[in-house]
Amino acid sequence: MRTQVLDTSTAAERANVARVEWLYSAGVNGRDAQVPLRLMAPDFVQHNPLYGTGRDGFAAFLSGPMPAAFPDLHATIGLHLAQDDRVLSYVDWRGHHARTGAEIELATADLYRFRDGLLVEHWDVVEYHEIEPFGFGRADQDQPVALPAFVGTGLQRSNMGLLVRYIDEVKVQDYSRAHLYICRDFRQNDPMIPPGLDGFKACCEIFLAMAPDIHVVPRHLIAGREHIGALWDWVGNQEVTGAPVTVPTSDVYRLEDGMLVEHWDRVDYSYVKKLFGYHPKQLVMGGR
């Protein structure tokens, strides 16, 4: 399994990343139910019911409805960002539907917390709009928030401060200070968003069209040596009906000289699709 982005600062962080790699290579791809039982603590807390409850639930997931629906389902990790006891991983899942042969491409952001070398908690962002057509809709779930953690090396703490300031100063409704954080030739790894600072502003307009009062509610922030990342919800209200709009999202940014120079993301449009009957990816890329 080849990781394109790996941001760790300590030996302990690198060991935790190796454990996450093993979870996916041997557990998910190898369908070895013993892996989560050995890697996860007895009190492991799972915040996504898609994977069951606790470590036993995750072990059962490996032979449950989703692998049965997609027997060749395979996970590839493209990014790891570690800080202290947490690892944020971006995972791409691919497979074919057993009944129809339709191909699935699912992206997730998975945040793991470790204690004494064992997994004790998991949060995520899942692009449910990709798997809803196959009967795997978003379930009600409680994924609690955490305050920003200024821990780790001095550079990690400094980068966490930059991320907090960025959230505070750059709003969808007013991105006049965006140029202080985002470089003009900002590189986008989301094909739906145009590159550059102007592309960032165009993305803001997409969110504003969904809800003029939309804003970010951070759930988890994480900072590495050269990258900062977040799990957060974009929330607001639809202008005409007042209906609530929620867009669970994860973003990771690469830093150079204190500026954001590159971007990856995971976006769950399932709420948007339910409210509007479509989602932005369908308009731009012809997705499901």
VEXDREN-2710 file (C-alpha; in Angstrom, 1 decimal):
% VEXDREN-2710
k/r/px/py/pz
1/MET/0.0/0.0/0.0
2/ARG/1.7/3.2/-1.2
3/THR/1.1/6.5/0.7
4/GLN/1.6/9.7/-1.3
5/VAL/1.6/12.1/1.7
6/LEU/3.1/11.1/5.0
7/ASP/3.5/13.8/7.7
8/THR/4.9/12.6/11.0
9/SER/7.2/14.3/13.5
10/THR/8.1/11.6/16.1
11/ALA/8.8/7.9/16.3
12/ALA/5.6/7.4/18.2
13/GLU/3.6/9.1/15.4
14/ARG/5.3/6.9/12.8
15/ALA/4.5/3.8/14.8
16/ASN/0.8/4.8/14.9
17/VAL/0.8/5.4/11.2
18/ALA/2.2/1.9/10.7
19/ARG/-0.6/0.5/12.8
20/VAL/-3.2/2.3/10.7
21/GLU/-1.5/0.9/7.5
22/TRP/-1.8/-2.6/9.0
23/LEU/-5.5/-2.1/9.8
24/TYR/-6.2/-1.5/6.2
25/SER/-3.7/-3.8/4.5
26/ALA/-4.3/-6.9/6.6
27/GLY/-7.7/-6.1/8.2
28/VAL/-9.7/-4.4/5.5
29/ASN/-8.0/-5.7/2.3
30/GLY/-7.0/-9.0/3.8
31/ARG/-10.4/-9.5/5.5
32/ASP/-8.6/-10.6/8.6
33/ALA/-11.0/-10.1/11.5
34/GLN/-8.2/-10.8/14.1
35/VAL/-6.6/-7.5/13.1
36/PRO/-9.1/-5.1/14.8
37/LEU/-9.4/-7.5/17.7
38/ARG/-5.6/-7.2/18.2
39/LEU/-5.2/-3.5/17.3
40/MET/-8.2/-2.0/19.0
41/ALA/-8.6/-1.6/22.8
42/PRO/-11.4/-3.4/24.5
43/ASP/-13.1/0.0/25.2
44/PHE/-12.6/1.2/21.5
45/VAL/-15.2/3.8/20.7
46/GLN/-16.6/3.8/17.1
47/HIS/-18.5/7.0/16.1
48/ASN/-19.8/5.6/12.8
49/PRO/-22.4/2.9/13.0
50/LEU/-21.5/1.8/9.4
51/TYR/-18.6/-0.1/11.0
52/GLY/-20.6/-1.6/13.9
53/THR/-20.0/-1.0/17.6
54/GLY/-16.6/-1.3/19.2
55/ARG/-13.8/-3.6/18.0
56/ASP/-16.2/-6.6/17.7
57/GLY/-18.4/-4.5/15.4
58/PHE/-15.5/-3.6/13.2
59/ALA/-14.4/-7.2/13.0
60/ALA/-17.9/-8.2/11.9
61/PHE/-17.9/-5.4/9.3
62/LEU/-15.1/-7.1/7.4
63/SER/-17.5/-9.9/6.5
64/GLY/-20.7/-7.9/6.6
65/PRO/-23.1/-6.4/4.1
66/MET/-20.8/-3.9/2.5
67/PRO/-17.9/-6.3/1.6
68/ALA/-20.6/-8.8/0.5
69/ALA/-22.1/-6.1/-1.8
70/PHE/-18.6/-5.3/-3.1
71/PRO/-16.6/-8.5/-2.9
72/ASP/-13.5/-6.9/-4.5
73/LEU/-13.6/-3.8/-2.3
74/HIS/-10.1/-2.5/-1.8
75/ALA/-8.8/0.4/0.3
76/THR/-5.8/2.5/-0.7
77/ILE/-4.4/5.2/1.7
78/GLY/-3.2/8.3/0.0
79/LEU/-2.4/10.5/2.9
80/HIS/-1.4/10.3/6.6
81/LEU/-1.2/13.3/8.9
82/ALA/-0.2/12.6/12.5
83/GLN/-0.1/14.7/15.6
84/ASP/0.6/13.2/19.1
85/ASP/-1.9/10.4/19.6
86/ARG/-3.9/11.0/16.5
87/VAL/-3.6/10.0/12.8
88/LEU/-5.8/11.4/10.0
89/SER/-5.8/9.2/7.0
90/TYR/-7.4/9.8/3.5
91/VAL/-8.6/6.5/2.1
92/ASP/-9.9/5.6/-1.4
93/TRP/-12.1/2.6/-1.6
94/ARG/-12.8/0.9/-5.0
95/GLY/-14.7/-2.2/-6.0
96/HIS/-17.6/-3.5/-8.1
97/HIS/-21.2/-4.2/-7.1
98/ALA/-21.8/-8.0/-6.9
99/ARG/-25.2/-7.8/-8.5
100/THR/-24.9/-5.1/-11.2
101/GLY/-21.1/-4.9/-11.7
102/ALA/-21.2/-1.2/-11.3
103/GLU/-17.9/0.3/-10.1
104/ILE/-17.8/2.2/-6.8
105/GLU/-15.2/4.9/-5.9
106/LEU/-15.6/6.0/-2.4
107/ALA/-13.4/8.5/-0.5
108/THR/-13.2/8.7/3.3
109/ALA/-11.3/10.7/5.9
110/ASP/-10.6/8.6/9.0
111/LEU/-9.3/10.0/12.2
112/TYR/-7.9/7.6/14.8
113/ARG/-6.8/8.1/18.4
114/PHE/-4.3/5.8/20.1
115/ARG/-3.5/5.0/23.7
116/ASP/-0.5/2.8/24.6
117/GLY/-0.2/1.5/21.0
118/LEU/-3.9/0.5/20.7
119/LEU/-6.7/2.3/18.8
120/VAL/-9.3/3.7/21.2
121/GLU/-11.4/6.0/19.1
122/HIS/-12.5/6.7/15.5
123/TRP/-14.2/9.6/13.7
124/ASP/-14.7/10.0/9.9
125/VAL/-16.1/11.8/6.9
126/VAL/-17.6/9.4/4.4
127/GLU/-18.8/10.4/1.0
128/TYR/-22.2/8.7/1.4
129/HIS/-23.5/10.2/-1.8
130/GLU/-21.4/7.7/-3.6
131/ILE/-22.8/4.6/-1.8
132/GLU/-26.4/5.6/-1.2
133/PRO/-27.5/4.3/-4.6
134/PHE/-26.3/0.9/-3.4
135/GLY/-28.3/0.9/-0.2
136/PHE/-25.7/2.3/2.2
137/GLY/-27.2/5.6/3.4
138/ARG/-25.9/7.8/6.1
139/ALA/-27.1/6.7/9.6
140/ASP/-27.7/9.0/12.5
141/GLN/-24.4/9.3/14.4
142/ASP/-22.9/11.3/17.2
143/GLN/-19.3/12.3/16.3
144/PRO/-18.3/14.6/19.2
145/VAL/-16.0/17.6/18.8
146/ALA/-12.7/18.3/20.4
147/LEU/-10.9/21.6/21.2
148/PRO/-7.8/22.4/19.2
149/ALA/-4.8/20.5/20.8
150/PHE/-1.6/22.6/21.0
151/VAL/0.6/19.6/21.5
152/GLY/3.6/18.0/19.9
153/THR/6.6/19.8/18.5
154/GLY/7.0/23.6/18.4
155/LEU/6.3/23.5/14.7
156/GLN/3.2/21.5/15.1
157/ARG/1.9/23.9/17.8
158/SER/2.7/26.9/15.5
159/ASN/0.9/25.3/12.6
160/MET/-2.1/24.6/14.8
161/GLY/-2.2/28.3/15.6
162/LEU/-2.1/29.2/11.9
163/LEU/-5.0/26.9/11.3
164/VAL/-7.1/28.4/14.1
165/ARG/-6.4/32.0/12.8
166/TYR/-7.3/30.9/9.3
167/ILE/-10.7/29.6/10.5
168/ASP/-11.3/32.8/12.4
169/GLU/-10.3/35.2/9.7
170/VAL/-11.4/33.7/6.4
171/LYS/-15.2/33.3/6.0
172/VAL/-17.3/32.2/3.1
173/GLN/-19.1/35.5/3.2
174/ASP/-15.9/37.5/3.4
175/TYR/-12.8/36.1/1.9
176/SER/-11.0/39.5/1.7
177/ARG/-8.2/38.1/3.9
178/ALA/-7.9/34.8/2.0
179/HIS/-4.8/36.1/0.2
180/LEU/-3.0/36.3/3.6
181/TYR/-3.2/32.5/3.9
182/ILE/-3.7/31.0/0.4
183/CYS/-1.1/31.5/-2.3
184/ARG/-2.2/32.7/-5.7
185/ASP/-1.2/29.5/-7.5
186/PHE/-2.9/27.3/-4.8
187/ARG/-2.8/23.7/-6.0
188/GLN/-6.1/21.8/-6.0
189/ASN/-6.4/18.0/-5.7
190/ASP/-10.2/18.1/-5.9
191/PRO/-11.0/18.1/-9.7
192/MET/-14.3/19.9/-8.9
193/ILE/-12.6/23.0/-7.7
194/PRO/-10.6/25.3/-10.1
195/PRO/-6.9/25.8/-9.1
196/GLY/-5.5/29.0/-7.5
197/LEU/-6.8/31.5/-5.1
198/ASP/-9.6/32.4/-7.6
199/GLY/-10.7/28.7/-7.5
200/PHE/-11.0/28.9/-3.8
201/LYS/-13.2/31.9/-4.1
202/ALA/-15.3/30.1/-6.7
203/CYS/-15.8/27.2/-4.3
204/CYS/-17.0/29.6/-1.7
205/GLU/-19.7/30.8/-4.1
206/ILE/-20.9/27.2/-4.5
207/PHE/-21.4/27.0/-0.7
208/LEU/-23.1/30.4/-0.6
209/ALA/-25.6/29.3/-3.3
210/MET/-26.6/26.4/-1.0
211/ALA/-27.0/28.6/2.2
212/PRO/-26.1/32.3/2.4
213/ASP/-25.3/32.0/6.1
214/ILE/-23.2/28.9/5.8
215/HIS/-20.2/28.7/8.1
216/VAL/-17.7/26.2/9.5
217/VAL/-18.2/24.3/12.7
218/PRO/-14.8/22.6/13.5
219/ARG/-14.9/19.1/15.0
220/HIS/-11.2/18.2/15.0
221/LEU/-8.1/20.0/14.0
222/ILE/-4.7/18.4/13.4
223/ALA/-1.3/19.8/12.6
224/GLY/1.9/18.2/11.3
225/ARG/5.2/19.5/10.1
226/GLU/4.1/20.6/6.6
227/HIS/0.4/19.9/6.7
228/ILE/-2.7/21.0/8.6
229/GLY/-6.0/19.2/8.5
230/ALA/-9.6/19.3/9.8
231/LEU/-12.8/17.5/10.2
232/TRP/-15.6/20.1/10.2
233/ASP/-19.2/20.7/9.2
234/TRP/-20.4/23.4/6.9
235/VAL/-23.8/24.4/8.3
236/GLY/-26.4/27.0/7.4
237/ASN/-30.0/27.4/6.2
238/GLN/-31.4/27.4/2.8
239/GLU/-32.5/30.9/1.9
240/VAL/-36.0/30.3/0.6
241/THR/-37.3/27.5/2.9
242/GLY/-35.0/27.9/5.9
243/ALA/-34.2/24.2/5.8
244/PRO/-30.9/23.3/7.5
245/VAL/-28.0/22.6/5.2
246/THR/-25.1/20.4/6.5
247/VAL/-22.0/19.4/4.6
248/PRO/-19.6/17.2/6.6
249/THR/-16.1/17.8/5.2
250/SER/-12.5/17.1/5.8
251/ASP/-9.7/19.3/4.4
252/VAL/-5.9/18.9/4.4
253/TYR/-3.6/21.7/3.4
254/ARG/0.1/21.7/2.6
255/LEU/2.1/24.6/4.0
256/GLU/5.1/26.5/2.6
257/ASP/6.5/29.6/4.3
258/GLY/3.3/30.0/6.4
259/MET/1.0/29.9/3.4
260/LEU/-1.5/27.3/2.2
261/VAL/-0.1/26.0/-1.1
262/GLU/-2.0/22.7/-1.8
263/HIS/-5.3/21.1/-0.8
264/TRP/-7.0/17.7/-0.5
265/ASP/-10.6/17.1/0.7
266/ARG/-13.4/14.7/1.5
267/VAL/-17.0/16.0/1.2
268/ASP/-20.2/14.3/2.1
269/TYR/-23.0/15.7/-0.1
270/SER/-25.7/13.3/1.1
271/TYR/-27.6/16.0/3.1
272/VAL/-27.3/18.4/0.1
273/LYS/-28.6/15.7/-2.2
274/LYS/-31.6/15.0/0.0
275/LEU/-32.5/18.7/0.3
276/PHE/-31.9/19.8/-3.3
277/GLY/-32.3/16.6/-5.2
278/TYR/-28.7/16.9/-6.6
279/HIS/-25.3/17.9/-5.4
280/PRO/-22.5/20.0/-6.8
281/LYS/-20.4/17.1/-8.0
282/GLN/-23.3/16.0/-10.2
283/LEU/-23.4/19.4/-11.9
284/VAL/-19.6/19.7/-12.4
285/MET/-18.5/16.2/-13.0
286/GLY/-21.6/14.2/-13.9
287/GLY/-21.4/12.1/-10.7
288/ARG/-24.2/10.0/-9.2
END
